[in-house]
Amino acid sequence: MTTQAQATAPKPPTRSGSTTVSQLVSRLVLLALIDAFASWFILNLWSQDSLVLAIATALVTLFINVVILHKNLYPLRWMLVGLVLLGLFAIYPILYNVYVSTTNYGFGHLLTKEQALERLEGTMYLPEEAGAYTWTAYISQAGEFAVWLQSADGQGFLALPDQEIAPGQPGERGVGELDSDGIPVTIEGYERLSRLTVLRYIEELGQLSLGQAERIARITSLDSASELQPLYVYDPAEDVIVNQQTGVVYSPIEGAFTSSRGEALTPGFQISVGLDNFRQFLRSPALQGPLVRIILWNFAFAFLSVGMTFALGLTIAVVFNDRTLRGRKLITTLLLIPYTIPSLITIMVWRGMLNPEIGIINRTLEALIGWAPPWFTDPFWAKAAVLLVNLWLGFPYFMLICSGALQAVSPDLYNAAEVDGANTWQRFWKITLPLLLVAVGPLLVASFVFNFNNFNIIFLFIEGGPPIAGAATEAGHTDILISYVYNLAFAGGRGAQYGLAAAITMVIFLIVAGLTLFQFRFTRMWEEVSENV
Amino acid sequence: MSSSSLLQDLRGSRRRQRQVKLVLTYLFAAVMIVFALFPVVWILSASLNPGNTLATQTLIPRNAGLQNFEMLLTDSAYTQAYPFTRWLFNSIKLAGLTTLCSISITTAAAYAFSRFRFRQRHNMLRGILLIQMFPSLLVMVAVFLLIQQIGNVIPALGLNTHSGLILAYLGGAMGINIWLMKGYFDSIPREIDESAMVDGATHWQIFTRLLVPLMRPIIVVVAVLSFIFVYSDFLIARILLKTTEQYPMTVGLYIFTSGQFAQQWGVFAAGALMGALPIVIIYLILQDQIVGGLTQGAVKG
């Protein structure tokens, strides 16, 4: 970015351009500290396989250096902290979201391929045929076990839980004299268990993990103990994993090592899947069906919410616009109260009041007419309830806006219309509404965008329910896109599906971007900037 | 004579018409006030109604008292599972710190946008506005993964920390607020700066000593909007925080609705009222400023 600083003032011999030596030194020290910290941070990110973030941080650090060192970028120093935060916590997530939407990142695919291999290679198994050792057990006063393992060639090993298995010689590590079979008669601190008494402990002994890390042995039967072997061995040349127990070959397919019979090993790993997440919407009927429903309802919900709140707010504003009306101030203040309470609290209050079994609304309706709507279980009534609550939440906003805008309409217009014989109705439709829409139009679009992503009401009131039957992923009849994304990423019964969630976010992006561009045309904010140069 | 009685008739019917209209107006007002205030009155009554559940609550509390508040604040059976005072403190801390940082950042940036002429200035302003089309709410998956990855290196900024959450909030600091502030700066005559500059003041001195005091009205608006935004946030806090003690009030109250919501209705009501109180107070004091800010494009959460 080429940027050039010029103080606005007709430049007097200012001090802003020149800097003293101490200022320069302190600036360089600060920069050195920032760079040292950033380098440490980037290296650590890199070693944790957070490569994308490491690159982004490096770019941001570069930007900081340029701004601090380049004299012409002086104005940007005023907003450096803001720009850095904007870069890392607003722009980076947007770009990263695009990246994630092309991967299979999610439950079972959280790791990189290397990390997944490491995990798989850590899996051990107990070879059946290789009853490589015979064993003898010893017990301490405290009830801890020690085991003497003897291989087929007669060599003895001392094995303690969670300690390295080591060859045992009499006199070392408390090992006493060997008997005729080559088994120590005593081990210091432990008492040898006879063939008979060992039966009492056989269950406990069978659960012991003898040894440590790479080399772990298990007691497999009364006579034998075996050493665990790595179950999976990776063949880098072929890029396959071979199961040592069964001989099955697993090759990497769709982010998991998968056998020819379609059996996939967990953990899987992250891969780029290109546009597969998006294709899934189009191909998979179990995904597509709910998604189409959700999008349609999302639009209907936002449209109806804005329409209803605007209509009610406008009606109230018009009715109480008469300055001569007694108690006008009191009425509008009372009507504004819903707006002063944080919406998510009142949403939860409504959730209690509309409870179908015991909520006050349904208790009253039952008593009066003997029937009450099943607000939470029936798709239609659930949607109606969400809209009702949103109407309650939203109408004061438009009441405020509209009464403000109404006062700006010149009374001369009405007088002129009255002279021309227009009635109240006509005056409203021909004068009030068109003028109001010019003023309120952008706010209508903003309100639409807000409601389009109104997660709180959907989630806090009803959590998207009632569920859509047969959906591939958790989805409900009142779910909108943003709450569906939340389900996929954070609440799904099937575990997080970040890739798919990010892909749906992209769909929301497109819709929101379209709406906002539309709004810009409305507001002329764009032009205003250009004119204000 | 006849013409005057005709006139009287006409006046009479006019008056009657006006009376009917007036009655209808007040009727409409009454209906709307009941609709608007019923939930508020209902929760107020629930909080004062001791030991009640959703099923047994009546509008006029029997034996009204403050037991629900006492239980929520002092009864250890509640404070263990629902540490309400802690939540309230967390909320105020998160909102306060975020607001403070956000105000410092945006005021300085808006000053630069208003007082310096540099290339790409307009494109930067537009860019900032464009980026705000995608609030952190929309990219919640990416924000979660970002904070998780930062936390792998610096646990103090990772998941389940307030500092990580504040960082996530601050990504949205430079949005519409920059526009509001820059507009206000533009309205302060440049002659003020120029005369100070002739007297040898630096930009920093002009900014802190001269302009910030003049900016107080708009700073209040932006601060209040930012405070309310963070205080009312649910989603980002819910995603990034894991343990009960770290929750803000909003996520904490949500715990009530899962679990035995109906049985704990009275205590929930007490919590809801106390949670709403800070915001209601701010509204009542600063109503006009907030309304002004809202009509300029901010949307309340």
HADDOCK unambig.tbl for C-alpha pairs under 7 A between the chains (distance, minus, plus):
assign (segid A and resid 2 and name CA) (segid B and resid 119 and name CA) 6.82 0.50 0.50
assign (segid A and resid 3 and name CA) (segid B and resid 118 and name CA) 5.65 0.50 0.50
assign (segid A and resid 3 and name CA) (segid B and resid 119 and name CA) 4.69 0.50 0.50
assign (segid A and resid 3 and name CA) (segid B and resid 120 and name CA) 6.69 0.50 0.50
assign (segid A and resid 4 and name CA) (segid B and resid 118 and name CA) 4.90 0.50 0.50
assign (segid A and resid 4 and name CA) (segid B and resid 119 and name CA) 5.75 0.50 0.50
assign (segid A and resid 5 and name CA) (segid B and resid 116 and name CA) 6.86 0.50 0.50
assign (segid A and resid 5 and name CA) (segid B and resid 117 and name CA) 6.31 0.50 0.50
assign (segid A and resid 5 and name CA) (segid B and resid 118 and name CA) 5.12 0.50 0.50
assign (segid A and resid 6 and name CA) (segid B and resid 116 and name CA) 6.27 0.50 0.50
assign (segid A and resid 6 and name CA) (segid B and resid 117 and name CA) 5.78 0.50 0.50
assign (segid A and resid 6 and name CA) (segid B and resid 118 and name CA) 6.71 0.50 0.50
assign (segid A and resid 7 and name CA) (segid B and resid 116 and name CA) 5.55 0.50 0.50
assign (segid A and resid 7 and name CA) (segid B and resid 117 and name CA) 6.91 0.50 0.50
assign (segid A and resid 8 and name CA) (segid B and resid 115 and name CA) 6.18 0.50 0.50
assign (segid A and resid 8 and name CA) (segid B and resid 116 and name CA) 5.72 0.50 0.50
assign (segid A and resid 8 and name CA) (segid B and resid 117 and name CA) 6.58 0.50 0.50
assign (segid A and resid 9 and name CA) (segid B and resid 194 and name CA) 5.75 0.50 0.50
assign (segid A and resid 12 and name CA) (segid B and resid 198 and name CA) 6.71 0.50 0.50
assign (segid A and resid 15 and name CA) (segid B and resid 202 and name CA) 6.42 0.50 0.50
assign (segid A and resid 16 and name CA) (segid B and resid 202 and name CA) 5.92 0.50 0.50
assign (segid A and resid 16 and name CA) (segid B and resid 203 and name CA) 6.65 0.50 0.50
assign (segid A and resid 44 and name CA) (segid B and resid 153 and name CA) 6.22 0.50 0.50
assign (segid A and resid 45 and name CA) (segid B and resid 153 and name CA) 6.55 0.50 0.50
assign (segid A and resid 50 and name CA) (segid B and resid 149 and name CA) 6.64 0.50 0.50
assign (segid A and resid 75 and name CA) (segid B and resid 112 and name CA) 5.63 0.50 0.50
assign (segid A and resid 75 and name CA) (segid B and resid 116 and name CA) 6.46 0.50 0.50
assign (segid A and resid 78 and name CA) (segid B and resid 108 and name CA) 5.61 0.50 0.50
assign (segid A and resid 78 and name CA) (segid B and resid 109 and name CA) 5.55 0.50 0.50
assign (segid A and resid 78 and name CA) (segid B and resid 112 and name CA) 6.14 0.50 0.50
assign (segid A and resid 79 and name CA) (segid B and resid 105 and name CA) 6.71 0.50 0.50
assign (segid A and resid 79 and name CA) (segid B and resid 108 and name CA) 6.23 0.50 0.50
assign (segid A and resid 79 and name CA) (segid B and resid 109 and name CA) 4.36 0.50 0.50
assign (segid A and resid 81 and name CA) (segid B and resid 105 and name CA) 6.75 0.50 0.50
assign (segid A and resid 82 and name CA) (segid B and resid 105 and name CA) 5.50 0.50 0.50
assign (segid A and resid 82 and name CA) (segid B and resid 174 and name CA) 6.57 0.50 0.50
assign (segid A and resid 85 and name CA) (segid B and resid 170 and name CA) 6.60 0.50 0.50
assign (segid A and resid 85 and name CA) (segid B and resid 171 and name CA) 5.22 0.50 0.50
assign (segid A and resid 86 and name CA) (segid B and resid 171 and name CA) 4.82 0.50 0.50
assign (segid A and resid 86 and name CA) (segid B and resid 172 and name CA) 6.89 0.50 0.50
assign (segid A and resid 89 and name CA) (segid B and resid 168 and name CA) 5.91 0.50 0.50
assign (segid A and resid 89 and name CA) (segid B and resid 171 and name CA) 4.45 0.50 0.50
assign (segid A and resid 90 and name CA) (segid B and resid 136 and name CA) 6.80 0.50 0.50
assign (segid A and resid 90 and name CA) (segid B and resid 171 and name CA) 4.95 0.50 0.50
assign (segid A and resid 90 and name CA) (segid B and resid 172 and name CA) 6.59 0.50 0.50
assign (segid A and resid 91 and name CA) (segid B and resid 131 and name CA) 6.98 0.50 0.50
assign (segid A and resid 93 and name CA) (segid B and resid 139 and name CA) 6.33 0.50 0.50
assign (segid A and resid 93 and name CA) (segid B and resid 142 and name CA) 5.00 0.50 0.50
assign (segid A and resid 93 and name CA) (segid B and resid 143 and name CA) 5.72 0.50 0.50
assign (segid A and resid 94 and name CA) (segid B and resid 139 and name CA) 6.29 0.50 0.50
assign (segid A and resid 96 and name CA) (segid B and resid 142 and name CA) 6.16 0.50 0.50
assign (segid A and resid 97 and name CA) (segid B and resid 139 and name CA) 6.60 0.50 0.50
assign (segid A and resid 97 and name CA) (segid B and resid 142 and name CA) 5.28 0.50 0.50
assign (segid A and resid 319 and name CA) (segid B and resid 25 and name CA) 6.94 0.50 0.50
assign (segid A and resid 331 and name CA) (segid B and resid 29 and name CA) 6.92 0.50 0.50
assign (segid A and resid 334 and name CA) (segid B and resid 33 and name CA) 6.72 0.50 0.50
assign (segid A and resid 335 and name CA) (segid B and resid 33 and name CA) 5.96 0.50 0.50
assign (segid A and resid 335 and name CA) (segid B and resid 36 and name CA) 5.90 0.50 0.50
assign (segid A and resid 338 and name CA) (segid B and resid 36 and name CA) 6.23 0.50 0.50
assign (segid A and resid 340 and name CA) (segid B and resid 279 and name CA) 6.97 0.50 0.50
assign (segid A and resid 340 and name CA) (segid B and resid 280 and name CA) 5.32 0.50 0.50
assign (segid A and resid 340 and name CA) (segid B and resid 283 and name CA) 6.10 0.50 0.50
assign (segid A and resid 341 and name CA) (segid B and resid 276 and name CA) 5.73 0.50 0.50
assign (segid A and resid 341 and name CA) (segid B and resid 279 and name CA) 6.74 0.50 0.50
assign (segid A and resid 341 and name CA) (segid B and resid 280 and name CA) 5.88 0.50 0.50
assign (segid A and resid 342 and name CA) (segid B and resid 232 and name CA) 6.16 0.50 0.50
assign (segid A and resid 342 and name CA) (segid B and resid 276 and name CA) 6.13 0.50 0.50
assign (segid A and resid 343 and name CA) (segid B and resid 301 and name CA) 6.70 0.50 0.50
assign (segid A and resid 345 and name CA) (segid B and resid 272 and name CA) 6.11 0.50 0.50
assign (segid A and resid 358 and name CA) (segid B and resid 54 and name CA) 6.29 0.50 0.50
assign (segid A and resid 358 and name CA) (segid B and resid 55 and name CA) 4.80 0.50 0.50
assign (segid A and resid 359 and name CA) (segid B and resid 54 and name CA) 6.32 0.50 0.50
assign (segid A and resid 359 and name CA) (segid B and resid 55 and name CA) 6.55 0.50 0.50
assign (segid A and resid 392 and name CA) (segid B and resid 36 and name CA) 6.76 0.50 0.50
assign (segid A and resid 401 and name CA) (segid B and resid 295 and name CA) 6.57 0.50 0.50
assign (segid A and resid 443 and name CA) (segid B and resid 297 and name CA) 6.62 0.50 0.50
assign (segid A and resid 489 and name CA) (segid B and resid 141 and name CA) 6.69 0.50 0.50
assign (segid A and resid 498 and name CA) (segid B and resid 141 and name CA) 6.51 0.50 0.50
assign (segid A and resid 502 and name CA) (segid B and resid 141 and name CA) 6.62 0.50 0.50
assign (segid A and resid 505 and name CA) (segid B and resid 138 and name CA) 6.63 0.50 0.50
assign (segid A and resid 505 and name CA) (segid B and resid 139 and name CA) 6.95 0.50 0.50
assign (segid A and resid 513 and name CA) (segid B and resid 133 and name CA) 6.93 0.50 0.50
assign (segid A and resid 529 and name CA) (segid B and resid 122 and name CA) 6.84 0.50 0.50
